[in-house]
Amino acid sequence: MEYTTLGKTGMTVSRICLGTMNFQFEKDGWQLGEEQVREIIDRAIDLGVTFFDTANVYRGGRSEEVLGKILADYDRDRIVLATKVYNSMDSDNPNAAGLSRKAIEQELAHSLDRLGMETIDLYQIHRWDDATPIAETLATLDDAVRRNQVRYIGASSMWAHQFADALHTSDRLGLERFVSMQNHYNMVYREEEREMLPLCEKKGIGVIPWSPLARGYLTRPHDAFDTTDRGQREAESRADRHEIYRANGGQEINERVQKLAADHDVSMAQIAVAWQLHQDPITAPIIGVSSVDQVEEAVEAVDISLSDDDLAYLAEPYGPVEISGHR
């Protein structure tokens, strides 16, 4: 495993961040119970992964619960734990969503309780809240840092002008500043390169992309992926991204990933992860897994070296696509 600092914080994280959205998933799809989750986390830590990402809404809080329970068996000082707030945890309670002081403070308390922790290393806003002034959100997060409930604060998918406004507001009011951006970014969705990634690089913001494997599209040939159960579910439940990933060069990129994987004698998923790690602004892609083998595969990708010619070959077919992920 390789390690780096998260933005300008000085906090060290592994170059692979383990995503936990599917932990305790009990519906159609990945069937991961606590025993399987424990095997995955144990192996990830054994391989040097120290960075874990979850959210209050993942599996209705069960992801936080099982993650906290398993990590309690390890030295907490060696782990960097990130979670998020914004989406609703109770459809009958209008104050269970958003980024108001009430929503953040009560949801932070619930997350700490589910995780069984006194402090969250990185507390992120899951999306932008048009209904709440950013100054109120930042003041509330600043208070959480002062109370030692949170060490650092981060943000997730939004427009670059919104993120710039948030950073300026923090500087103007002397409040804690967002230190990271968790955004939608992969080989077949590179719209973040236009404004958000240059902004992050200029401001010293850590970047931890979600969906680095394009929801599985970059893990196997496109014609094979479309025939899998997951591919068919993606076409129905995530029709927008299903189409975006294939648009304007997406299928050719998929084919080039397949060819390069064969040339390097590695998997397509490993090429997709290695590509992320070769992009200068990227701190650690968030990799969701459903097996120990996939953890091992992701960690091995850290050692894959792509040449400038490889990177140019993968980048060349890409063309602009619709913005996706801000909501």
C-alpha positions, -999 to 999 in steps of 0.1 A, spaced: 0 0 0 10 36 -6 0 65 15 -5 102 10 -18 132 29 -55 143 25 -51 177 9 -32 201 32 -44 185 64 -12 165 72 -35 135 79 -22 104 62 -45 81 43 -41 50 22 -42 55 -16 -73 32 -17 -104 42 3 -128 14 10 -164 23 2 -191 7 23 -224 16 7 -232 -20 1 -224 -33 36 -254 -50 51 -272 -49 18 -302 -71 22 -321 -66 -11 -315 -79 -47 -278 -75 -56 -248 -78 -34 -257 -99 -4 -232 -88 23 -239 -98 59 -218 -90 89 -196 -121 85 -187 -112 49 -182 -76 58 -158 -86 85 -137 -107 62 -135 -78 37 -125 -53 64 -100 -76 80 -83 -83 47 -83 -46 37 -66 -36 69 -42 -65 66 -32 -51 32 -27 -16 45 -60 1 38 -66 27 66 -92 49 49 -129 40 51 -159 59 37 -196 55 47 -227 77 51 -256 80 75 -281 69 48 -262 38 35 -285 9 42 -306 31 66 -276 34 90 -267 -3 90 -234 4 71 -223 27 99 -233 2 125 -214 -28 111 -184 -7 102 -181 8 137 -186 -26 153 -158 -42 133 -134 -13 135 -138 -14 173 -115 -45 172 -87 -24 157 -65 4 169 -87 34 163 -57 57 160 -46 39 128 -80 43 110 -93 73 91 -131 71 91 -153 93 69 -191 96 69 -216 120 55 -248 140 62 -276 155 40 -300 129 27 -331 120 47 -330 94 74 -367 97 81 -392 106 54 -418 116 81 -394 142 96 -385 172 75 -356 180 98 -340 147 92 -325 159 59 -305 189 47 -277 209 62 -295 231 87 -280 234 122 -307 211 136 -303 185 109 -265 183 111 -263 183 149 -290 155 153 -276 134 124 -241 138 137 -251 125 171 -269 95 155 -239 87 133 -215 88 163 -239 65 182 -241 40 153 -204 41 148 -197 37 185 -171 65 182 -164 98 200 -149 115 170 -153 112 132 -121 119 112 -138 134 81 -174 146 82 -187 154 47 -218 172 34 -233 146 9 -247 173 -14 -253 211 -16 -284 223 3 -301 252 -16 -324 258 14 -297 265 40 -272 294 38 -237 279 35 -226 301 64 -250 283 87 -238 249 76 -202 259 80 -207 275 114 -224 243 126 -196 221 113 -171 245 128 -188 240 162 -186 202 157 -149 205 153 -146 227 184 -165 200 204 -141 173 191 -169 154 175 -153 159 141 -116 164 131 -120 176 95 -149 185 72 -154 177 35 -178 181 7 -193 160 -21 -206 166 -56 -217 201 -64 -209 229 -89 -174 244 -87 -188 279 -81 -207 265 -50 -175 249 -37 -156 281 -43 -182 301 -24 -180 277 5 -142 280 7 -145 318 5 -171 319 32 -149 299 55 -120 322 49 -141 353 54 -158 342 86 -128 324 101 -146 290 101 -133 255 95 -127 249 58 -136 219 36 -105 199 31 -118 173 6 -141 169 -23 -158 135 -30 -170 138 -66 -182 117 -95 -151 109 -116 -139 81 -138 -125 73 -172 -159 77 -189 -171 106 -168 -144 134 -168 -165 165 -166 -150 173 -133 -117 181 -151 -132 213 -165 -136 233 -132 -138 212 -100 -105 194 -102 -84 225 -112 -101 244 -83 -92 216 -58 -56 215 -71 -53 252 -67 -68 253 -32 -50 222 -19 -82 201 -15 -80 163 -13 -100 145 -40 -116 112 -32 -138 102 -62 -168 80 -61 -177 55 -88 -142 52 -101 -152 19 -118 -183 36 -134 -206 13 -114 -189 -17 -129 -189 -6 -165 -151 -4 -165 -146 -39 -150 -156 -60 -180 -163 -56 -218 -193 -35 -224 -213 -61 -243 -207 -86 -215 -215 -61 -188 -249 -53 -204 -259 -89 -201 -252 -93 -164 -278 -89 -137 -261 -57 -124 -259 -43 -159 -296 -48 -165 -304 -32 -131 -282 -3 -139 -301 3 -171 -333 5 -152 -324 22 -119 -295 44 -131 -306 50 -167 -289 84 -169 -255 71 -159 -260 39 -179 -263 61 -210 -237 87 -201 -209 61 -196 -215 48 -231 -219 81 -248 -193 101 -268 -164 77 -267 -174 56 -236 -177 23 -255 -143 28 -272 -127 37 -238 -141 4 -224 -126 -15 -253 -92 3 -248 -93 -6 -211 -98 -42 -221 -69 -41 -245 -45 -24 -220 -55 -49 -193 -45 -77 -216 -12 -60 -224 -4 -56 -187 -18 -90 -177 -41 -74 -152 -79 -70 -149 -99 -41 -164 -108 -30 -129 -72 -27 -120 -65 -5 -151 -94 17 -140 -80 21 -105 -45 26 -117 -57 53 -141 -73 72 -111 -40 70 -92 -21 85 -121 -43 117 -121 -25 144 -102 -54 158 -81 -66 124 -69 -59 114 -33 -77 81 -31 -105 66 -52 -134 51 -32 -136 15 -42 -168 -5 -34 -162 -42 -32 -183 -73 -26 -155 -99 -19 -120 -103 -5 -107 -110 -40 -119 -75 -51 -101 -59 -21 -69 -77 -31 -73 -67 -67 -78 -30 -58 -47 -29 -36 -26 -46 -63 -36 -19 -87 -16 6 -66 16 -10 -80 5 -8 -117 25 18 -137 9 33 -167 31 51 -193 23 85 -207 14 67 -240 -10 44 -220 -27 74 -204 -30 92 -237 -44 61 -253 -71 58 -226 -80 95 -227 -81 101 -265 -117 89 -273 -134 109 -245 -159 136 -254 -182 158 -233 -212 142 -217 -241 155 -195 -234 165 -159 -243 137 -135 -241 133 -98 -248 167 -84 -282 155 -72 
